[in-house]
């Protein structure tokens, strides 16, 4: 073998070893890359799972921790009149026959309340849980005070059905609020069937903490109300005048609109021979309901007025308005002395976004003799809510307590007040 063949053979062998080396290195690199990729994927999977776990933990902590779901109800005796109520029914063909005694006493079935809801409301230090359970009848100050006892989410979703003196109502309250260091966001819906009160509101406020006890807030509030506060349809109807100033709708003509008829008749006093004239009123079935205009006005007309008003109110759409709102909240608590004062003032700069403004609360004083006075600017008003909770344990055995809250929205006023003196023996 000559030098050239030896060199070529060596070169070929070296290239073969070099190729094998590169192949080995390539596989090693690929294997290493696969291990790194696999480790990275495993790490990403763990991180992702951890982040997902943290998300649900935070969600549970913010929304559901300390929340309570409840279903409750109560039943009690209804109101009873102190004495039975009777009247007599006589035979129209024989006025002096033995009359029939009719029991007119109203006997109401038992009152009851059934409620279901979920709540997460922080109690202030002075609020002691009255029972070992929730039944929906609680009145936490968190629902009224502008600033919450804690930061974060609070809510109450509550609906109930109740019967009181044979009347059945649906009451509900949906309350969601988030309180931060410099903001308050709140949405609330409330319906009280027994006082015909229903509204929806949304608030956004900028909050300014002053020290650890005082908080001021300012922002805007959006509210709706179904009832046309300040608008009395029957008053408007009765005050309509012709161009000559003559009433267009005599009061008794409302009876004709609802199917009643009147018939002129005469009455004779058999002792004096004096003759009296009046109108006998009958309903749509021909039954006598009143033996004169005064009798009809006193016993029937009032019900027709309410019926007319309700029908006219039902023709109106719901109202919605916005206005600025400011509030304050002062809270001081010690074991033997506490004071919590708060207030909300909805300023008199209301602007209606929905509903016929002529029938809105802006024009509550725009109706009178002759109808609407065309005061298109309307008349602004203030709504407000204020509360005061005070407690002082003077000694170990003597304490005085006061709680009060007043709310005025449109024509609705809600009072909740109590005062007490405790002497421990």
Buried (B, 14 or more C-beta within 10 A) or exposed (E): EEEEEEEEEEEEEEEEEEEEEEEEEEEEEEEEEEEEEEEEEEEEEEEEEEEEEEEEEEEEEEEEEEBEEBEBBEEEEBEEEEEEEEEEEEEEEEEEEEEEEEEEEEEBEEBBBBBBBBBBBBBBEBBEEEEEEBBBEBEBBBBBBBBBBEEBBBBBBBBBBBBBEEEEBEBBBBBBBBBEEEEBBBBBBBBBBEEEBBBBBBBBBEBEBEEEEBBBBEBBBBBBBBBBBBBBBBEBBBBEEEEEEEEEBEBBEBBEEEEBEBEEEEEEEEEEEEEEEBBBBBBEEEEEBBBBBEBBBEEBBEEBBEEBBEEBBEEBEBBBBBBBBBBBBBBEEEEEBBBBBBBBBBBEEBEBEEBBBBBBBBBBEBBEEEBBEEEEEBEEBEBBBBBBBBBBBEEEEEBEBBBBBBBBBBEBEEEEEEEEEEEEE
